[in-house]
Amino acid sequence: MSREVWTSRYATPPEKLPVYDGWLDRWESVFRDLVDGCVLDLGCGRGTDSSVLTGWGVRTVPTDFAERAVALVNDRIGARRGAVVDHSRDLPFPAATFPAVVADLTLHYFEDRVTRSILAEIRRVLRPGGLFLSRFNSIDDRNYGANPEARSRSAHVRGVHKQFFTEERLRDLFGETFSIEEIRSDLTNCYGRSKAVLEVVAR
């Protein structure tokens, strides 16, 4: 997807922003205890998760491919820590920078080879034992382009190429880069319709 197309997706009025669906709530106490260091919000979009984390008193570094998105999130959380980052390339942070990384529905635009390299970069910037929370499109996400019966695990949705995942495929992608603590299926409606996702908890 071009930077221009990506940026155009952030012209949405504030009243139509995605609604936070509570997916991070069970980790609130963990985040609040992070007295040293910032949380990386990789692919922050319109800043839904960054806003929640900031509201909990957590220093957050929101990043996105789109300059418009980063500008919106900086304004939304009242900070200037956001950075324009193409997370399909090497991340512009030193090793072991972050105690936690959040990637909410942002890693489904790439072929497996690129996804593996992204995961390796996330592992590099995480501190030893650091927490990685992520959500992926589920193969059961019929409302947003998935076809569980099809052989292909990808689709073009409104002109955007997306991947859809099974638990088995996620375990293969994470490989030995991370220790997976949990993969669970969930349903969210933060985009207006029921959306099937897979949530991964890893260190």
Rosetta blueprint (number, residue, H / E / L):
1 M L
2 S L
3 R H
4 E H
5 V H
6 W H
7 T H
8 S H
9 R L
10 Y L
11 A L
12 T L
13 P L
14 P H
15 E H
16 K H
17 L L
18 P L
19 V L
20 Y L
21 D L
22 G L
23 W L
24 L L
25 D H
26 R H
27 W H
28 E H
29 S H
30 V H
31 F H
32 R H
33 D L
34 L L
35 V L
36 D L
37 G L
38 C L
39 V E
40 L E
41 D E
42 L E
43 G L
44 C L
45 G L
46 R L
47 G L
48 T H
49 D H
50 S H
51 S H
52 V H
53 L H
54 T H
55 G H
56 W L
57 G L
58 V L
59 R L
60 T E
61 V E
62 P E
63 T E
64 D E
65 F L
66 A L
67 E H
68 R H
69 A H
70 V H
71 A H
72 L H
73 V H
74 N H
75 D H
76 R H
77 I H
78 G L
79 A L
80 R L
81 R L
82 G L
83 A E
84 V E
85 V L
86 D L
87 H L
88 S L
89 R L
90 D L
91 L L
92 P L
93 F L
94 P L
95 A L
96 A L
97 T L
98 F E
99 P E
100 A E
101 V E
102 V E
103 A E
104 D E
105 L L
106 T L
107 L L
108 H L
109 Y L
110 F L
111 E L
112 D H
113 R H
114 V H
115 T H
116 R H
117 S H
118 I H
119 L H
120 A H
121 E H
122 I H
123 R H
124 R H
125 V H
126 L E
127 R E
128 P E
129 G E
130 G E
131 L E
132 F E
133 L E
134 S E
135 R E
136 F E
137 N E
138 S E
139 I L
140 D L
141 D L
142 R H
143 N H
144 Y H
145 G L
146 A L
147 N L
148 P L
149 E L
150 A L
151 R L
152 S L
153 R L
154 S E
155 A E
156 H E
157 V E
158 R L
159 G L
160 V E
161 H E
162 K E
163 Q E
164 F L
165 F E
166 T L
167 E H
168 E H
169 R H
170 L H
171 R H
172 D H
173 L H
174 F H
175 G L
176 E L
177 T L
178 F L
179 S L
180 I E
181 E E
182 E E
183 I E
184 R E
185 S E
186 D E
187 L E
188 T E
189 N L
190 C L
191 Y L
192 G L
193 R L
194 S L
195 K E
196 A E
197 V E
198 L E
199 E E
200 V E
201 V E
202 A E
203 R L
